[in-house]
């Protein structure tokens, strides 16, 4: 299956370079580029790509607000590009709905793999941002009273186990090892969890689990 991708960066050389790198892959189709967030939102409205590769700092409309608008209105997954892994803007972009981030000095192979991972629903976060994200939602969840939602009752016992593992930031391989099931089986369970709960990706699964107190701080 071919994945469609758009690239947004206000530096023409970088934008063209990333676009050319992705377009050279047989399973990736770059359907457009944008020089600012406003152009990006219009491009996504028109082309409905699977993934948007987005620079966090752009003129007219920055990557954070563009991400918020894109994920509000479309199923397109956003992969943020940044210069520093502790950039506060990156954290805001994740909160706005981005599925992950990569540093701009990323290798070509890592960039291509990142686009594919995000497209299939994996979250792509550096360790520092992962810790901040989980800690923030853990703190928020601890302050709430547990809320039961009918969607949770639709999960099988195994899917519930997988959701808890997702909330702890475990990879498919780690989940499979702990639950003694194959990676493909884990992938199938993850897809069902996201579908039944109406979630876009693993990051939203983490948010959901903490907001519903399925996982508590320190677990």
N, C-alpha and C positions, 0 to 999 in steps of 0.2 A: 504494500500500500504506500502511495506517495503522500508525504506530509507537505502541506503548504505553509510557507513561512514569509513574514514580512520583517524588514530590518529598519530600525529607526536610530539615527545618530546624526548630530548636527555637524560632525566633521566628515566631509565628503569622502576623503581617502579611506577613513576607517569604515564608513558605511559601505562603500563599494567593495572593500576588501572582505568584510564579513559576508556580504551578499554573494560574492564570487566563490568564496570558500564553501558556503552552504549549497549553492547552486551546482557545484561540481559533484555533489553526492547523488547517486542514482535514485535514492528514495526521498530526496528533498527538492521541493520546487519553490523557488523564491518568486513570489507573485507581486512584489512591490517594495519600494524603499521610501522612507520619509525623513525629512530634515528637522522636524520639530514635532511636538506632541499633538498639535492640532492636525497636521497632515497625517499623522499616524492614526488618530481616531477616525478620520474620514476614510483612510485606506482600509482599515479593519471593517468599517461599515460596508464598504463596497465589496471587498474580497473575501471576508469571513475566513481568515487563515486559521490553521490549527495552532500555530505558535507565532507570537510576536517577540522578536529580540529587540530590547529597548534600552537605550542609554538613559540613565536616571536623570541626568542634567541636560535639559534641552530648552531652547528658547520658545517663546509664545505660550506653550503649555508644557510643563515639565513631565518627566516620565512617571512620577507618582500620580498626578491627577489624570494623566492619560490612561494609566493602568486601572485606576478606579472606574473610569468611564467605560473602558473596554470590558472589564470583568463584570460590570453591572449589566451590560446589554448583550454580551456575546459569550460563547463557550471558548473563545480563543484563550489559550494559556500564555501568560507573559513571563518571559525570562529576562531579568534585569542585568544590564552590564554596568559595572562600576569600577572605579579606580582603587578604592580601599574597602576591605571586607568589613570594617567597623563603621562605615559611612552611615550616619543616622538616616540619611535619605533612603538607603536600602531597606532599613527596618520599616520605615513608613510605607515603602512600596510593597513589602510583604504584607503588611496590615491592609493595604489597599486591594490586595487580591493577587499579587504576583505569585507565581509558583516556585520561584527560586532566583538565584543570582549567580553570576560568574564575574571574575575579575577580567578587566580588559586585556591583561597580558596572558590570558588563557591560551593554551596550545590549540592548534586547529582541531586536533583529534578530540580534545576535551569539549570544545565548543559544539562540534557535531554531535557527540554523545549526549551533551547537555540538552540540546534541542529535542533529540529523540526521547530522552528520559522524561522531560517535562510533558511532551506530547502524550506519553502513555500514562501520565498521572503521578509520576514520581515527584517528590519535592527535592529541590537542589539547593541546599543551604550550606554555607560555611559553618564550622563548629561554633564560632563566636555568635553569629546571628541565631543559630539553632538554640543555643543556651538562653539567649535573651528572649526569644520568642516563647519558648516553653515556660520560662520563669514568669513572664508577663501574664500568660494565660493561666498558669497555675495560681498565681496570686489573685487574679480576677475570679477564678472558679471557686477558690476557698472562701471568698466573701459572699457567695451566693448559696441559696438553699437549693438542694438537688431538685431538678425538674425532670419528670418522666415524660418522654414524648412517645407517641404511638409508633413512630418510625423505629425506635429501638426494639420494640417487641417483634418487629418483622425480621430481625437478624436471627440467624441460627446460632446455637451455642458456639460453634467454631468461628463464625463471622464475628461474634462478640469478642472472642479471644484475639482475633486478628486486629480488631479495632483498638483494643487495649495496647497491643504491641505497636501499632502505628503511632499511637499517642505518645509512646515512649521513644519515638524516633528510630525504631528498628528498621533495618533494610529487609527486603524479601528473603535474602539468604539467611539472615539472623532469625527471622520469624520461622522460616522453614526448619532451621536447626532446632529451635526451641520446641516447636510443635510436632516435629518428626513428620513433616510433609514436604513435598517437592516444591521447588521454586515456582513452577507453573501452577500448581495448586494454590499457592499463596497469592499469586497474581490474580487468579480467578476469584478468590475470596475477597481480595482488596477491591476488585472491580464491582463485586456485588454489594459490598459495604458502602462504597461511594454512591452506587445507583440507588440503593434502598433509602439512604439518608439524604439523597439529593445534594451531595457534596461534589465539588469540582475536582479536588485533588487531595493529596495526603496532608497538606498544610491545613485545609479546612477540617480534615478528620481530627487533627491535633486540637484545633480550636473547639470543635464539637465535644470531644471527650472531656476537656477541661471545663468547658462551660456547663456540662451536665454532670460534673463531679464523678465521672467514671474513673478518672485518675486524679490523685491528690498530690500536692507538693511533697517532694521527698520520696515518692514511690519509685 
